[in-house]
């Protein structure tokens, strides 16, 4: 055995986890090699000191700081994804001022600046205070900034021409514990007017998290009158029935009396009416 092989097996040797033949080869090499012998003694002393040391528990603030640093890294990764997934396109029709196309250089730069600023800002907050715990106010402020960044990305994606990107926009809401009314309104508008059934369903599933709010249920009742796709109708009827929303009784009955309504939708409507 050479020195490289010995060094790779030192810990197993000290823990007595080697077979007899290998352990014998180790002892023979150590007896003739001062360098490896010295290294094994130093490692033995280190392991002994570690075993004799009291177990140190991390401070409560460590988990909070780790969460912030993790979010910082996620922001960096999101920036890279945006730049890689959406190449610059030319000759596109200008969009309204509120919406910046993902494929435009302006949006790509803006997204990078927004997310990088959030990530770097959080990292600097922690690195510049090595001897202090991050205050509750600072953490709350950073979380607010991150929430606003996610909303900004969501608002830009929600109007993308690609249905998959609009679904991705809706998925961002899943990461928001308490989205504001502007976000809720964007989901409701998507539910009512998006041309893709899959996008409308994704919006409806996201909205279901907030169906305990009366204002959201009222909007869902209004939306029920606009929906013509059977799948969306069934999911929406079941949701309102589960919430026992009596305001939905009239539009559900209208769906049942409509000659164009599929039997499966009528069956779901009847079941929901029995629970209200």
RANOR-V764499 format. One record per backbone hydrogen bond with DSSP energy under -1.0 kcal/mol. NH is the residue of the N-H (numbers start at 1). CO is the residue of the C=O. Records with the same first field share a line. If there is no record, write none. Layout:
NH=CO ; CO
This chain:
6=2
7=3
8=4
9=6
13=9
14=10
15=11
16=13
17=12
23=19
24=20
25=21
26=22
27=23
28=24
29=25
30=26
31=27
37=33
38=34
39=35
40=36
41=37
42=38
43=39
44=40
45=41
46=42
47=43
48=44
49=45
50=46
51=47
52=48
62=59
65=61
66=62
67=63
68=64
69=65
70=66
71=67
72=68
73=69
74=70
75=71
76=72
77=73
78=74
79=75
80=76
81=77
82=78
83=79
84=80
85=81
86=82
89=103
104=101
108=104
109=105
110=106
111=107
112=108
113=109
114=110
115=111
116=112
117=113
118=114
119=115
120=116
121=117
122=118
123=119
124=120
125=121
126=122
127=123
128=124
129=126
132=129
139=135
140=136
141=137
142=138
143=139
144=140
145=141
146=142
147=143
148=144
149=145
150=146
151=147
152=148
153=149
154=150
155=151
156=152
157=153
158=154
160=157
166=162
167=163
168=164
169=165
170=166
171=167
172=168
173=170
174=171
175=172
176=173
184=180
185=181
186=182
187=183
188=184
189=185
190=186
191=187
192=188
193=189
194=190
200=196
201=197
202=198
203=199
204=200
205=201
206=202
207=203
208=204
209=206
210=207
211=208
213=210
217=213
218=214
219=215
220=216
221=217
222=218
223=219
224=220
226=223
227=223
233=229
234=230
235=231
236=232
237=233
238=234
239=235
240=236
241=237
242=238
243=239
244=241
245=240
246=244
248=245
249=246
252=248
253=249
254=250
255=251
256=252
257=253
261=258
266=262
267=263
268=264
269=265
270=266
271=267
272=268
273=269
274=270
